[in-house]
Amino acid sequence: MADELALEGALPVAAGALRRRRWLLALEAASRVLGAGAAVLLFGLALQLLKAGAGGLAPLLDALSAQGVAALLGLGWLGAALLMSGSPMAAVAVSLAAAGTVSTFEGLAMLSGSRMGASSSVLLMGFVLYLLRRRSADGLFIGVVALLVASTLWLPALPLGLALLHLPWFHPDAFAVPAALTEGVDALYGPVVHWGQEHLHRLLLFAGGVGVLLLSFSVFDRALPQLDTEGLAARRLHALTRRPWAMFLLGLAVTAVTMSVSISIGLLVPLSLRGYLRRETAIPYIMAANLSTWVDTLAAAALLGSGAALGMVLAEMTAGALLTLGVLLLLYRPYSRLVLALARAVLGGRVRFALFLALYFAAPLALLLP
């Protein structure tokens, strides 16, 4: 009898705890939605500030001799590597092209450079985990593979993208941004941007745009739910790793959600260290991540209302997609063997790895030299 009474008393307590948990989950979901919305608004504001202040960057680019396709490639590459993210540099490239500070050809080169430097954070994550867990270099291997995939696909995509820009399909006049979108953006951000133009130097306005841009990415990262790398979903990845197309589609999906190559590919490092993912099967995932990340850049070009920026981004996306899908369909086996062999060679000794890092940072610096 006492046991029955205790059980009856426990049921309301359990039901109350379940209701509280549901409320907490609902509040957490609502806060994440609000956070994501705030990040989108900040992203739009940053783009408008960058566009308004882009003219102030022209003297600085002249001082750095950052003119021409090669120099802008180096600028995008080095900037993404130092920021450890390609998205901010891609947004800057789109803003500069929309304002006419750089040509669409130079802007496209800067976009390609942003892809080259975007995976530096993955390499750093793998290096730190290697120092903490010397028993495994899998994370470091993933970082080197990510850099090699970006270099071997997006560097050849540059001349193809430049050639596509000459086609009428990618001409600025081929893209008509809806007037309602332009008017809505002006109504939302116009007062802030106009105040900045009246009271701030254009270079300071541009710097403020960069700060707001980085803040928007930080807010968005915090709004994302923590992806489980130890649960059932992670364990099921083992069944997918033997199928290149499955990993490719997974890379597209995860990067579309996170809107960041650094986050998307970074997830591979702990998965590899825990044995859920074989490092040799990461290549198609990385290939897809570098494609899917252009979604936010394309949205940035649309928000700026620039046909030139839209054509530039679409030309780069098309060039990268053609090369990536061509390799995946026709040359995946030899390509993957080559990338893996290069990664093993790079990690074959400390001197080789140091030379690889030196070359990775020296190459964009050399492109920036007058």
C-alpha positions, 0 to 999 in steps of 0.5 A: 500500500505504501509503495502504491502511494509513493508511486502515485505521488511520483507520477505528478512530479515526473509529469511536472519535470517533463513539462518543465523540460519541454518549456526549456527546450521550447525557450531554447529553440525560440532563443536560437531562432531569434539569434539567427534572425539577429545574425541575418539582420546584422549580416545585411547591415554589414554588407551595406556598410561595406558597400558604402565605405568601399571607396575608402579602401581604394587608396589602401589597395593602391598603397598595397599594390593590390590591383589585378587578378593575382594580387586580389587572389592573394588578398582573399587567400591571406585574409581568409587564412588569417581570419580562419574563415572564407565567408567574411572575405567573400562578403568583402569581395562582393561588396567591393565589386558591387561598389565598383572599387574592384572589377568583377574579374578582380572580385572573382579572384578574391572569391577564389582566394577566400576558398584557398584560405578558408580551411586554415581553421581546420588545420589549426584545430587538427594541430591543437588536438594533435598536441593534446592527443599525440596518439593520433594525427587524424585531425591534422591529416583532415586539415591538410586534406582540406587545404589540398582539396581547396587548392587543387580545385579552386585554383583551377576554377579561377581561369574558368570563372574568368572565362565565364564572366565574358559570356552574356549569361553572367553579364551584369545586365542579365540579372535584374534584382527585384525593386521590392528587395532593393527598396526594402533593404534601403528602408531597413538600413538606409538611416544607419548607412546615411548617418555613417556616410555623413559623420564617418570617413569611408575607411572607418565606415568600411572597418565598421562594416567588417566588425559588424560582419564578424559579429554577425557570424559569431552570433549565428554560430552561437545560435546554431544547435550543438551538433552531436558527434557522439550520438547515434547519428555520428555512429551511423556515419560509418555506413556512409563513409564507403559511398563517395556520393553519400558523403558528398550530399552530406557535406552539401547539407551540413554546410548549407545549415551551418553556412561555414566551411570552417564549422562543417569540415571542422566536425570531421576532426572529432568524428575522425578522432573517435573512429566514426569516420575514416580520414580517407573518406573525407574528400567528397565531403570537403569537396561538397562543403566548398560548393555549398558555402557559396549560398550565403555569398550569393545571398549577399550579392542579392542583398546588395542589389548588384547585377555585377556581384551576382554575375561574379558569384554565379560564375565562380559557383559554376566554375567550381561546380563544373570542376568538382562534379567532373572530378567526382564523376570521372576522376575521383579514384586517381584524384583521391589517391593523389590528395591522400598521397600528398597529405601523407608526404606532407605529414611525413616529418616535421620539416615537410610539414613546416615547409608546407605551412611556410608555402601556404602563407608565403604564396598569397604574400608573393601574389600581393607583392608589387 
